[in-house]
């Protein structure tokens, strides 16, 4: 076996922190793993390719303090906010990009890579739900927000993401060109078609 993982081990995919902690449910031929992630369901992983790390059941990706941008909002028992203030706060937390994209003290090359990774959330139903889980930390975000509101917030978030990437590209075209050509092409395709409603 090319790895030391065993049935029942808890791991996480560091490239997909929104998937949460996964449990190995089956060892497959060729050293591959079947892993059930708390927020992404069953995934078949190749440890030679996927960036996997050991985790405990209550571990959160990247650091002990990591949590989705809107998680505190949905945990909040705050009733003192007016409906308008609550909606404004909801828009703020749901359109927030990760710190490794927005922190001006991070190197531009790393910020470009981090922003480019956000294009894994395509403008379709699958992308919408993966994004909603990543932003809220909820297993089923539609328990808290109706689909039409999630779609509206996803559209706003995509605008923020696209604008941020364009700014980063203009800051350092050289670092942008360091991304693999096929990844850049896919991002450009999404940028040209990212406006409009979520495709079913």
Backbone as CSV, one residue per row, in Angstrom:
resi,resn,N_x,N_y,N_z,CA_x,CA_y,CA_z,C_x,C_y,C_z
1,UNK,0.853,-1.187,0.000,0.000,0.000,0.000,0.895,1.245,0.000
2,UNK,0.557,2.256,-0.819,1.389,3.459,-0.888,1.098,4.462,0.222
3,UNK,0.314,4.085,1.205,-0.033,5.001,2.295,-0.236,4.187,3.573
4,UNK,-0.420,4.897,4.686,-0.603,4.205,5.966,-2.027,4.321,6.486
5,UNK,-2.979,4.733,5.637,-4.363,4.877,6.081,-5.025,3.511,6.223
6,UNK,-5.948,3.418,7.180,-6.659,2.168,7.426,-8.154,2.443,7.511
7,UNK,-8.925,1.382,7.387,-10.374,1.497,7.523,-10.725,2.198,8.839
8,UNK,-11.619,3.165,8.774,-12.056,3.876,9.971,-11.251,5.108,10.311
9,UNK,-10.091,5.290,9.674,-9.293,6.500,9.936,-10.076,7.741,9.514
10,UNK,-9.849,8.816,10.245,-10.496,10.082,9.900,-9.463,10.992,9.255
11,UNK,-9.836,11.529,8.087,-8.919,12.350,7.315,-9.664,13.576,6.796
12,UNK,-8.914,14.482,6.208,-9.524,15.620,5.519,-8.743,15.888,4.252
13,UNK,-9.422,16.444,3.285,-8.791,16.857,2.038,-8.456,18.330,2.194
14,UNK,-7.177,18.667,2.302,-6.787,20.046,2.610,-7.108,21.008,1.478
15,UNK,-7.350,20.500,0.270,-7.748,21.373,-0.840,-9.242,21.648,-0.825
16,UNK,-9.994,20.897,-0.040,-11.446,21.051,0.039,-11.894,21.099,1.503
17,UNK,-11.505,22.152,2.233,-11.851,22.198,3.658,-13.352,22.187,3.908
18,UNK,-14.138,22.641,2.914,-15.592,22.673,3.102,-16.204,21.276,3.170
19,UNK,-15.452,20.240,2.765,-15.962,18.879,2.864,-16.016,18.395,4.299
20,UNK,-15.253,19.023,5.181,-15.211,18.602,6.570,-14.372,17.349,6.758
21,UNK,-14.571,16.688,7.877,-13.812,15.487,8.218,-14.431,14.288,7.515
22,UNK,-13.569,13.437,6.972,-14.043,12.227,6.304,-13.583,10.980,7.035
23,UNK,-14.375,9.926,6.920,-14.034,8.629,7.510,-13.805,7.632,6.387
24,UNK,-12.679,6.917,6.429,-12.380,5.912,5.415,-13.319,4.728,5.620
25,UNK,-14.145,4.462,4.605,-15.123,3.378,4.722,-14.723,2.147,3.913
26,UNK,-13.717,2.305,3.037,-13.277,1.156,2.254,-11.895,1.435,1.669
27,UNK,-11.034,0.407,1.695,-9.750,0.443,1.012,-9.965,-0.213,-0.349
28,UNK,-9.585,0.493,-1.418,-9.861,0.007,-2.763,-8.579,-0.432,-3.456
29,UNK,-8.697,-1.187,-4.542,-7.506,-1.646,-5.283,-6.629,-0.464,-5.711
30,UNK,-5.325,-0.718,-5.742,-4.387,0.321,-6.159,-4.104,1.344,-5.081
31,UNK,-4.519,1.083,-3.847,-4.246,2.008,-2.753,-5.234,3.148,-2.640
32,UNK,-6.309,3.123,-3.431,-7.306,4.192,-3.366,-8.205,3.992,-2.157
33,UNK,-8.902,5.067,-1.799,-9.750,5.065,-0.605,-11.162,5.506,-0.950
34,UNK,-12.139,4.920,-0.307,-13.512,5.437,-0.334,-13.697,6.148,0.998
35,UNK,-14.003,7.440,0.935,-14.083,8.263,2.136,-15.445,8.948,2.188
36,UNK,-16.126,8.848,3.327,-17.394,9.555,3.503,-17.116,10.828,4.292
37,UNK,-17.273,11.994,3.607,-17.047,13.293,4.221,-18.346,13.824,4.809
38,UNK,-18.228,14.544,5.932,-19.420,14.999,6.632,-20.272,15.957,5.804
39,UNK,-19.660,16.768,4.925,-20.432,17.726,4.147,-20.436,17.436,2.651
40,UNK,-19.776,16.373,2.220,-19.685,16.122,0.775,-20.066,14.695,0.391
41,UNK,-20.396,13.876,1.364,-20.783,12.515,1.046,-19.593,11.637,0.693
42,UNK,-19.868,10.573,-0.064,-18.853,9.579,-0.406,-17.992,10.065,-1.563
43,UNK,-16.676,9.993,-1.372,-15.712,10.371,-2.410,-14.689,9.251,-2.534
44,UNK,-14.243,9.009,-3.752,-13.182,8.033,-4.002,-11.903,8.825,-4.201
45,UNK,-10.909,8.571,-3.374,-9.697,9.381,-3.332,-8.465,8.538,-3.621
46,UNK,-7.528,9.162,-4.318,-6.225,8.550,-4.543,-5.214,9.338,-3.700
47,UNK,-4.692,8.762,-2.618,-3.761,9.493,-1.743,-2.491,9.957,-2.441
48,UNK,-2.169,9.378,-3.607,-0.991,9.832,-4.352,-1.258,11.180,-5.017
49,UNK,-2.534,11.525,-5.202,-2.909,12.756,-5.902,-3.580,13.758,-4.955
50,UNK,-4.537,13.292,-4.182,-5.306,14.181,-3.302,-4.478,14.579,-2.084
51,UNK,-4.531,15.856,-1.686,-3.787,16.292,-0.492,-4.547,15.917,0.785
52,UNK,-4.271,14.744,1.292,-4.978,14.236,2.470,-4.138,14.408,3.726
53,UNK,-4.820,14.645,4.833,-4.159,14.770,6.131,-5.017,14.076,7.178
54,UNK,-4.377,13.519,8.181,-5.118,12.880,9.273,-5.900,13.930,10.047
55,UNK,-7.028,13.494,10.586,-7.881,14.401,11.361,-8.584,13.608,12.442
56,UNK,-8.990,14.304,13.485,-9.851,13.691,14.484,-11.275,14.133,14.166
57,UNK,-12.251,13.496,14.741,-13.654,13.771,14.401,-14.042,15.216,14.633
58,UNK,-13.460,15.861,15.633,-13.835,17.249,15.910,-12.830,18.242,15.341
59,UNK,-11.915,17.753,14.523,-10.896,18.607,13.906,-11.525,19.444,12.806
60,UNK,-11.040,20.649,12.640,-11.478,21.512,11.550,-10.287,21.771,10.648
61,UNK,-10.498,21.875,9.342,-9.391,22.065,8.419,-8.590,23.319,8.683
62,UNK,-7.305,23.243,8.291,-6.377,24.371,8.254,-5.924,24.889,9.609
63,UNK,-6.798,25.035,10.577,-6.372,25.479,11.900,-7.491,25.211,12.885
64,UNK,-7.175,25.309,14.154,-8.202,25.062,15.166,-9.289,26.110,15.117
65,UNK,-9.007,27.291,14.610,-9.999,28.359,14.614,-10.762,28.457,13.296
66,UNK,-10.479,27.566,12.324,-11.150,27.657,11.031,-12.624,27.383,11.178
67,UNK,-13.427,28.217,10.540,-14.839,27.918,10.401,-15.364,28.659,9.183
68,UNK,-16.420,28.154,8.568,-16.968,28.820,7.398,-17.353,30.263,7.720
69,UNK,-17.282,31.163,6.721,-17.519,32.592,6.966,-18.860,32.915,7.622
70,UNK,-19.909,32.163,7.283,-21.239,32.493,7.802,-21.672,31.605,8.970
71,UNK,-20.777,30.735,9.459,-21.169,29.790,10.509,-21.678,30.492,11.761
72,UNK,-20.996,31.542,12.193,-21.410,32.248,13.412,-22.786,32.884,13.231
73,UNK,-23.067,33.355,12.038,-24.373,33.963,11.763,-25.489,32.953,12.006
74,UNK,-25.317,31.728,11.529,-26.369,30.727,11.670,-26.410,30.105,13.062
75,UNK,-25.329,30.237,13.836,-25.324,29.797,15.236,-25.958,30.834,16.140
76,UNK,-25.970,32.075,15.691,-26.366,33.207,16.528,-27.816,33.111,16.985
77,UNK,-28.009,33.448,18.213,-29.354,33.544,18.774,-29.763,35.011,18.860
78,UNK,-29.002,35.866,18.165,-29.215,37.323,18.226,-30.602,37.670,17.690
79,UNK,-31.429,38.298,18.537,-32.767,38.717,18.113,-32.899,40.227,18.118
80,UNK,-31.870,40.922,18.575,-31.951,42.372,18.685,-31.791,43.092,17.342
81,UNK,-31.321,42.383,16.319,-31.131,43.005,15.015,-32.466,43.208,14.310
82,UNK,-32.594,44.335,13.650,-33.776,44.559,12.820,-33.667,43.660,11.586
83,UNK,-34.767,43.495,10.879,-34.754,42.648,9.679,-33.757,43.193,8.659
84,UNK,-33.708,44.520,8.506,-32.779,45.138,7.556,-31.328,44.909,7.939
85,UNK,-31.020,45.066,9.232,-29.644,44.866,9.703,-29.242,43.394,9.575
86,UNK,-30.176,42.514,9.867,-29.892,41.075,9.751,-29.603,40.713,8.293
87,UNK,-30.396,41.269,7.351,-30.178,40.982,5.934,-28.825,41.524,5.468
88,UNK,-28.466,42.702,5.934,-27.172,43.289,5.566,-26.022,42.422,6.084
89,UNK,-26.137,41.939,7.321,-25.114,41.067,7.891,-25.046,39.748,7.119
90,UNK,-26.207,39.201,6.751,-26.238,37.959,5.982,-25.504,38.133,4.651
91,UNK,-25.771,39.231,3.950,-25.093,39.491,2.678,-23.591,39.601,2.900
92,UNK,-23.184,40.292,3.966,-21.756,40.462,4.252,-21.063,39.117,4.467
93,UNK,-21.638,38.252,5.299,-20.956,36.990,5.609,-21.026,36.000,4.454
94,UNK,-22.092,36.058,3.665,-22.233,35.104,2.568,-21.425,35.502,1.332
95,UNK,-21.009,36.758,1.247,-20.203,37.181,0.088,-18.727,37.331,0.449
96,UNK,-18.363,36.956,1.655,-16.976,37.081,2.115,-16.099,36.004,1.483
97,UNK,-14.920,36.422,1.033,-13.940,35.483,0.486,-12.983,35.053,1.597
98,UNK,-12.324,33.906,1.450,-11.373,33.451,2.482,-10.223,34.440,2.673
99,UNK,-9.682,34.443,3.864,-8.595,35.361,4.215,-7.355,35.157,3.349
100,UNK,-7.096,33.920,2.923,-5.905,33.699,2.104,-6.043,34.302,0.700
101,UNK,-7.245,34.785,0.364,-7.462,35.516,-0.893,-7.363,37.024,-0.663
102,UNK,-7.875,37.483,0.470,-8.049,38.924,0.686,-6.956,39.600,1.508
103,UNK,-6.174,38.843,2.262,-5.173,39.448,3.142,-4.046,40.084,2.325
104,UNK,-3.908,41.418,2.393,-2.878,42.086,1.582,-1.452,41.747,2.002
105,UNK,-1.291,41.127,3.168,0.043,40.756,3.627,0.481,39.383,3.102
106,UNK,-0.446,38.650,2.479,-0.084,37.387,1.840,0.529,37.689,0.478
107,UNK,1.486,36.890,0.023,2.078,37.111,-1.307,0.999,37.031,-2.396
108,UNK,1.117,37.847,-3.419,0.115,37.901,-4.488,-0.018,36.550,-5.176
109,UNK,1.093,35.849,-5.385,1.027,34.544,-6.049,0.114,33.590,-5.277
110,UNK,0.252,33.552,-3.956,-0.596,32.694,-3.139,-2.046,33.134,-3.158
111,UNK,-2.270,34.433,-3.173,-3.636,34.958,-3.230,-4.291,34.594,-4.555
112,UNK,-3.529,34.661,-5.644,-4.070,34.279,-6.954,-4.435,32.797,-6.958
113,UNK,-3.541,31.946,-6.427,-3.838,30.512,-6.372,-5.079,30.238,-5.533
114,UNK,-5.175,30.924,-4.384,-6.324,30.716,-3.498,-7.616,31.176,-4.173
115,UNK,-7.560,32.317,-4.854,-8.749,32.820,-5.540,-9.119,31.902,-6.699
116,UNK,-8.127,31.432,-7.435,-8.384,30.521,-8.562,-9.051,29.238,-8.076
117,UNK,-8.722,28.790,-6.862,-9.332,27.561,-6.344,-10.827,27.734,-6.094
118,UNK,-11.297,28.978,-5.962,-12.716,29.228,-5.720,-13.571,28.977,-6.961
119,UNK,-12.931,28.794,-8.108,-13.688,28.513,-9.334,-14.121,27.057,-9.406
120,UNK,-13.843,26.286,-8.355,-14.390,24.933,-8.270,-15.900,24.997,-8.052
121,UNK,-16.406,26.162,-7.597,-17.848,26.342,-7.431,-18.410,26.876,-8.744
122,UNK,-18.779,25.972,-9.638,-19.315,26.364,-10.936,-20.699,26.972,-10.806
123,UNK,-21.156,27.617,-11.880,-22.450,28.289,-11.885,-23.565,27.309,-12.259
124,UNK,-23.693,26.266,-11.448,-24.759,25.291,-11.646,-25.252,24.854,-10.267
125,UNK,-26.239,23.967,-10.256,-26.830,23.545,-8.972,-25.810,22.898,-8.040
126,UNK,-24.916,22.091,-8.602,-23.889,21.441,-7.778,-22.960,22.484,-7.168
127,UNK,-22.522,23.449,-7.985,-21.657,24.517,-7.494,-22.340,25.350,-6.427
128,UNK,-23.605,25.645,-6.647,-24.386,26.428,-5.672,-24.410,25.736,-4.317
129,UNK,-24.741,24.440,-4.305,-24.860,23.743,-3.032,-23.499,23.540,-2.366
130,UNK,-22.456,23.236,-3.157,-21.116,23.092,-2.573,-20.673,24.408,-1.951
131,UNK,-20.929,25.523,-2.641,-20.587,26.849,-2.110,-21.378,27.144,-0.839
132,UNK,-22.679,26.863,-0.850,-23.524,27.158,0.313,-23.062,26.386,1.545
133,UNK,-22.680,25.116,1.362,-22.164,24.322,2.478,-20.838,24.917,2.965
134,UNK,-19.968,25.296,2.013,-18.663,25.870,2.386,-18.830,27.187,3.134
135,UNK,-19.764,28.032,2.725,-19.941,29.342,3.367,-20.625,29.246,4.722
136,UNK,-21.589,28.328,4.845,-22.408,28.290,6.064,-21.952,27.263,7.084
137,UNK,-21.330,26.177,6.622,-20.992,25.081,7.531,-22.193,24.215,7.856
138,UNK,-23.308,24.455,7.185,-24.526,23.671,7.418,-24.560,22.491,6.462
139,UNK,-25.031,21.346,6.936,-25.138,20.187,6.051,-26.184,20.425,4.974
140,UNK,-27.275,21.112,5.318,-28.303,21.453,4.335,-28.663,22.923,4.495
141,UNK,-27.979,23.806,3.755,-28.230,25.246,3.893,-29.665,25.651,3.591
142,UNK,-30.385,24.831,2.808,-31.774,25.187,2.498,-32.703,24.994,3.689
143,UNK,-32.180,24.434,4.780,-32.957,24.423,6.027,-33.079,25.837,6.581
144,UNK,-32.101,26.691,6.268,-32.065,28.052,6.808,-32.445,29.119,5.784
145,UNK,-32.131,28.873,4.512,-32.364,29.866,3.462,-33.046,29.212,2.266
146,UNK,-34.057,29.868,1.702,-34.682,29.300,0.507,-33.731,29.349,-0.689
147,UNK,-33.969,28.484,-1.655,-33.070,28.383,-2.804,-32.907,29.708,-3.531
148,UNK,-34.018,30.448,-3.744,-33.899,31.701,-4.488,-32.986,32.704,-3.775
149,UNK,-32.983,32.683,-2.442,-32.093,33.579,-1.699,-30.642,33.103,-1.802
150,UNK,-30.438,31.790,-1.724,-29.087,31.249,-1.909,-28.555,31.602,-3.293
151,UNK,-29.404,31.482,-4.317,-28.976,31.813,-5.675,-28.565,33.278,-5.785
152,UNK,-29.348,34.154,-5.157,-29.033,35.590,-5.180,-27.697,35.863,-4.480
153,UNK,-27.507,35.260,-3.312,-26.258,35.446,-2.571,-25.068,34.848,-3.322
154,UNK,-25.281,33.714,-3.972,-24.225,33.076,-4.762,-23.818,33.984,-5.920
155,UNK,-24.788,34.618,-6.548,-24.491,35.563,-7.625,-23.652,36.732,-7.133
156,UNK,-23.999,37.270,-5.967,-23.210,38.371,-5.382,-21.796,37.900,-5.045
157,UNK,-21.694,36.697,-4.463,-20.386,36.156,-4.103,-19.525,35.969,-5.341
158,UNK,-20.111,35.453,-6.429,-19.354,35.271,-7.671,-18.848,36.612,-8.207
159,UNK,-19.655,37.659,-8.082,-19.205,38.988,-8.515,-17.996,39.443,-7.714
160,UNK,-18.023,39.228,-6.390,-16.890,39.602,-5.527,-15.658,38.780,-5.904
161,UNK,-15.838,37.481,-6.074,-14.732,36.587,-6.456,-14.122,37.015,-7.793
162,UNK,-14.982,37.261,-8.788,-14.500,37.632,-10.128,-13.762,38.969,-10.106
163,UNK,-14.313,39.942,-9.404,-13.676,41.262,-9.304,-12.316,41.143,-8.612
164,UNK,-12.264,40.335,-7.544,-11.014,40.146,-6.805,-9.964,39.491,-7.695
165,UNK,-10.359,38.461,-8.455,-9.389,37.802,-9.330,-8.872,38.770,-10.397
166,UNK,-9.759,39.572,-10.963,-9.310,40.538,-11.976,-8.300,41.523,-11.382
167,UNK,-8.549,41.967,-10.157,-7.616,42.882,-9.491,-6.265,42.208,-9.250
168,UNK,-6.304,40.962,-8.788,-5.064,40.233,-8.524,-4.290,39.978,-9.818
169,UNK,-5.004,39.637,-10.884,-4.349,39.425,-12.179,-3.657,40.698,-12.646
170,UNK,-4.311,41.848,-12.437,-3.695,43.108,-12.879,-2.495,43.480,-12.004
171,UNK,-2.507,43.058,-10.734,-1.370,43.308,-9.849,-0.136,42.524,-10.278
172,UNK,-0.367,41.281,-10.731,0.765,40.429,-11.083,0.402,39.458,-12.202
173,UNK,0.436,39.942,-13.462,0.147,39.043,-14.589,1.106,37.846,-14.645
174,UNK,2.326,38.037,-14.185,3.312,36.953,-14.192,2.863,35.812,-13.283
175,UNK,2.379,36.143,-12.077,1.910,35.107,-11.157,0.659,34.412,-11.695
176,UNK,-0.203,35.154,-12.381,-1.394,34.565,-13.000,-0.974,33.508,-14.021
177,UNK,0.067,33.806,-14.798,0.515,32.884,-15.848,1.218,31.653,-15.286
178,UNK,1.530,31.660,-13.986,2.130,30.481,-13.358,1.110,29.366,-13.125
179,UNK,-0.186,29.696,-13.156,-1.211,28.669,-13.017,-1.185,27.782,-14.260
180,UNK,-1.534,26.505,-14.124,-1.589,25.642,-15.306,-2.526,26.229,-16.368
181,UNK,-2.130,26.104,-17.637,-2.884,26.706,-18.739,-4.332,26.226,-18.786
182,UNK,-4.575,24.932,-18.535,-5.954,24.436,-18.591,-6.810,25.022,-17.465
183,UNK,-6.202,25.259,-16.296,-6.926,25.879,-15.183,-7.268,27.327,-15.528
184,UNK,-6.294,28.062,-16.097,-6.553,29.449,-16.500,-7.672,29.517,-17.542
185,UNK,-7.644,28.580,-18.485,-8.661,28.558,-19.541,-10.047,28.325,-18.957
186,UNK,-10.155,27.397,-18.012,-11.445,27.117,-17.374,-11.935,28.330,-16.586
187,UNK,-11.027,28.997,-15.891,-11.413,30.192,-15.133,-11.899,31.284,-16.082
188,UNK,-11.183,31.492,-17.182,-11.596,32.498,-18.162,-12.966,32.157,-18.733
189,UNK,-13.225,30.879,-18.969,-14.543,30.457,-19.463,-15.625,30.816,-18.452
190,UNK,-15.346,30.533,-17.175,-16.318,30.857,-16.138,-16.490,32.376,-15.995
191,UNK,-15.389,33.112,-16.088,-15.478,34.575,-15.986,-16.360,35.143,-17.082
192,UNK,-16.256,34.603,-18.288,-17.043,35.138,-19.398,-18.510,34.772,-19.290
193,UNK,-18.824,33.704,-18.544,-20.214,33.275,-18.444,-20.744,33.246,-17.036
194,UNK,-20.100,33.946,-16.104,-20.509,33.813,-14.700,-21.691,34.692,-14.317
195,UNK,-22.049,35.622,-15.174,-23.225,36.435,-14.868,-24.472,35.638,-15.225
196,UNK,-25.556,35.961,-14.569,-26.805,35.288,-14.877,-27.173,34.272,-13.814
197,UNK,-28.349,33.668,-13.967,-28.851,32.742,-12.953,-28.091,31.428,-12.938
198,UNK,-28.247,30.723,-11.846,-27.625,29.412,-11.691,-28.294,28.437,-12.662
199,UNK,-27.474,27.674,-13.385,-28.013,26.676,-14.304,-28.439,25.446,-13.523
200,UNK,-29.507,24.850,-13.928,-30.013,23.646,-13.254,-29.190,22.433,-13.604
